[in-house]
Amino acid sequence: MHSYKFLAALQEKGSDESLCRLYTVAGAGHGGALTPEAWVNKMLFIQYFLFDQLDLKFW
């Protein structure tokens, strides 16, 4: 729940143009290792977000 509280604080203090995203992995927790599939999904999410924000096509 700390992640959600932190995101809420960012949204409250940010401007209307601010963009906040939260990416969570079920079961990862404190120091929890990601499975290879979860790691790939995380990297894809990051890359998609960056390309989307930079208005770049990647396909």
Secondary structure, 3 states (H helix, E strand, C coil): CHHHHHHHHHHHHCCCCCCCCCCCCCCCCCCCCCCHHHHHHHHHHHHHHHHHHCCCCCC
